[in-house]
Amino acid sequence: MKQPVTFQQLVPRIIFGVGFGIVIVALFLFFSDLQQIEESIRHLPLASVLAAVCFTFMSYGLRFLKWQYFFHVTDLKVTIRKNMTVFLIGLFLSITPGKIGELVKSYVLERDENIPYARSIPIIFYDRLTDLLAMLGLIGVGFLFYPLGLLPFGILVGLLVLAMFFLPNTRIATGMIDWFTRPGFMRRFRGPLLEIYDQTLHMFRFRVLGLSFGISVLAWLMECISLYMIFKGFDLNFSFAASIFIFSVGTLAGALSMLPGGLGAFEGSTTGLLIYFGLPHYLAVTISLVIRLVTLWLGVLIGLAVFLKNRRLFL
């Protein structure tokens, strides 16, 4: 199977992702009161930021635990150290458009561990799927307290249920692959796609789905707590349920946007919700940017450091 992507091919996309992030932050600051934002950040207790960082680290730890679990259930032998390296660099590559940079994980695993792409790509797909399901679950908890937009949420859940019904149906899935690869120029993809599907189906078992979904919920709940810590730092009377709802909606909006790291979509939806709940514009922007620094950009910086230390894996 042809390699999906290499790091050299991703360099322009990484530069685009970082540049796009800078532009987003600049735009949010440009349309806000910089003096009030600076004043708000200056009065934000360092202890609250450190607490948020600690919960973010817990989230990273749980997400790595899930990543390692997938290798266990698929009988892929990779050392914990190598898998940790690949996972952390994936945090850095999350700022590529559509998170396509995460396919570099497959490139490293194939080159250094002799693991075929058809066996590692389903893990990346399944990892994202369980994250999406966890986000929907957390949003559902939020809807119990803040019944907003139930129709689009119901439609999205319905589509996911349909996907989860059709995916284990071998006859339907293989038929769709055959139809998709019927044109002459697509026929060479039929074998690899069938192999990827078989590997994905191996993980689509209730025990694996249930445990990985539970880990995903706990992991993202930690980042919701990070937002709650920021709320407490600003002495805001926001409930924990509000923190779950706001962060989950922002994260889901970012994921569905396919923008680099969800930049712009997360900040815009989070800022809008905070304003809806009564915060002034400058404070809503401040909180959105701070929580992104603690959850997204912290991971990007850690992943970048790990990449620089292990760059030989990608060159």
Order of alpha helices (4+ residues) and beta strands (2+ residues): alpha-alpha-alpha-alpha-alpha-alpha-alpha-alpha-alpha-alpha-alpha-alpha-alpha-alpha
